[in-house]
């Protein structure tokens, strides 16, 4: 597919998706959101792609937020619809079945931070800065930021970031568990590629079900989460991938998973 605001490159089963509006600091306007929705909609059934890296074009920003010119025109009705559409895109990323890593190369603010939160893992460059500044504009995060941030770093820390609208640097984001790793200059994409490569070397059905178990389990009580884990474990025991993984271990060789 051809896009106006996204650049995509697939190599060795890894899709690198770059938000490409550097003059606007890669802000998420309506067209960019539609393109993100299209990409991840296609990925759900694309077996050639095993993992995704999301990053931003240029040296300044991952995604510096929503498009303020568009946001300023919202009414009560249109604002609600924009939030619904944005949340749908972020949830599609979260549930695409492929591991998605956000490679945060600069500012990740507002909708950009919400995009990073929808990814399964986050790696930040040392100079990156993150925050949810929506309250400074008289609104709140609308693409899932109030929900995902609190689940990730806890209620108190999330409320501090949301209510002050302040930014934190990569080191603080790592300290509070917002990002998984911090990358030194020039190493962001190599580290992201190494991590996604390590993940996709494992059974694709196993990684898909592991992400599903964690996602659904967090929104359930422990008993429901354990029951889901049991069901998914049983399903995996009937797969060719499980047999291949066990045989490869016993035969002291690398497994050749087929996703079946």
N, C-alpha and C positions, 0 to 999 in steps of 0.2 A: 504494500500500500504506500502511496505517496502522501506526504504531509507537508503542511505549511510551517507549522511551529514545532515540529518534532523531527529529530534525526534518529534513525534506527540503523543499527549494524548488528548482524548476527555472525558470530564466529565460534566454531566448536560447540554449538548448541547453546551459547550464551548470547542473549539479546542485550545490547547496550542501548538504552533509550535516553536521548539527550533533549531536554526542553531547550529550544533554540530561539529565544527572543532576547539576546544579550542587551540590546539597547533599552529594553524595558525591564532589565534584570530578571528576565524569564518569568515575568508575572503571568499568573494563570487567568487569561481571559476566557470567554465562553468558547471560542474556537479551539483553544488549546485543551480545554476540558473535554470537548467533543472528540478530539483526536486521541486523547488518553483513553477515553471510554472505548473507542474503536480498537486501539491496539490491544488492550487487555481483554476485550471481548473476543478477538481473534485468538489470543493466546490460550484461552480455555480449552480449545480443541486442537491446538497446534502441537503435535507430539515431537516436532523437530527442535523446539525450544525447551530447554530443561531448567533454565534459570534466567533471571533478569537483573540488570544493574540500571538504576535510574540516577541521572545526574543532570547538571545544568551547564549550558554553554558559557564560555568566558571565565574569567578569573574572579569575578566579583560575587556571583550569586548562584546558588543551587536553584531556588525559586524564592523571590523576595516578596511573595504574597499574591493576593488577588489583584486584578486590574482595578485600580481605584476609580478611574473614569467610569467604568461600568458599574461599580458598586455604588457610586454616588447617585445613580439614576434609579436605584431600586425603590419599590414601594413595598407595603406590607405583603401584598399578594405575590409580587414578582420575587421579592427577597426570599419568601418561603420556598417558592419553586426553585430558585437558584440553589438554596441550601439542600433541598431534596436531590437535585441533580448532582451536586457536588458530593454529597454523601454516598450516592449510588456509585459514582466513579471510584471513590476511595474504598468502598466495600468490595467492588469488583477486583481491585488490586489485591486486597487482603485475601480474597477467596479464589484467586485465579488458579490455585493448585500448584503453582511454580514458586520456588523461593525467590523473593524480590529483595534486593539490597539497595538502600539509598546511599549513594556516594555524595556526601554533602560537601561541595567544593567552595562554598561561600555562604552568603546570607540565606537562611531558611526561616522565613518569617511568615506568619499568618497561614495562608493556604499552602505555602511552601513547606512549613513545618508540619501541617496536616498531611501533606503528601508523604513526607518522610515517615510520619507516624503510621501511615497505612502500609508502608513497606514492612517486611518481616524483621529485617535487621538494618542497622544504621552505622555507617562509618563516616566520621567527620574529619576534614582537613584541619590542621592546627589553627588556621586563621578563620575558621567558620564561626558564625554567630547565629544563634537560634532564639526564637521567641514567638509569642502570640500577642501581638500588639493591638488587637481589635478594639479593646476597651478605649484606647486612645482616640478611636474614630467613632465612638458611641455605639458600637455593636459588640457582639461576642463571636468567637469562632463558630463557623457554620458548616464546616466540612468534617465534623467529627472530633475536633480538637479537644473539646471539654471532656469527651468520653475516653478517648484513647490515651491522652496524656495522664489522666488520673489513674487509669488501669496500669500504665507503665511505670510511673514513678511515685504513685501514692497521692492521696487527696491533698495533704497539706502542701507539698511541694508544687503540685499542679496548680492549686489555687493561688499560690504566691506568684507564679509566672503569669497566670491568666489575669489576675486582678491588678497587678502592677503594670502589665504590658511590657515588662522589661526584657532585655536580651541577656543571654548567657553565652560564654565562649565554649569551645570544644572541650576543654579540660573539665569545666564544671558540668557540662552535659554528660561526660563520661563518669564523673564522680557520682552523679545522682541516678545513673542507669538509663539516661535518655539515649545515649549512643553506645554501641558495643565496643568500638575501637576509635582511637585517634591516630590519624596518619600524618607523618612528617611531610614537609614540602616535596611535591613531585611523586609521592608514593600512594596517593589516594586510590587511583584506579588499579594499579598493580595489586594493592592489598585487597580491594573489592573483588578483583578477578581471581585471586588466590583463594579467598574465602568461598566465593560461589562455586569455584571448581571443586573444592573439598566437599561441598554439600552435594553437588549433582553427581559426584562419583558414587553416591549411595543409591539405594533402591528408590526409584522415582515414586512408586506407589507408597512406600514407607514414609518418604518425606512429605508427600501430600497428606497422608492420614495423620502424621504427627502434627502438622500445622493445624489440621482440622480439629484434632483432639484438644489442643491447647486453646484454640480460638473459641470453640463451643464450650469447653470446660470452664473457662474463665467466667462465662455468663450463666453458669449453673452452680448448684451446690455440689459438694464433694461426691455424694452418692451418684448423682446423675453423671458427673464427669467420669467417674470410675466405670460406670456401666457403658458409657460411650467408648472408653478406652478398651474395655473387654471386647466389645463388638468389633471394633476396628482391628484389634489384634487377631481375633478369630478369622476375619476376612483375609488378612494378610497371610495367615498360615495356609490358605488354600491357593496361593498364587505361585506362578512359575518363578517369580523373583525370589520368593522365600526359599524355594528349593535350590535355586542357583546360588543364593547367598550362603546357605548352609554347606552346600557341596564345595563351593570355592574355599570356604574356611577350612573344611576338613582336608581338602586337597592342597592347601597352602598356595593358592593362586588368587589373582584378582578376579572378582566377580564380573560377569557380563550380563548386566541387568537389561531386560527387554521391556519393562513397564507392563508386564502381564502377570 
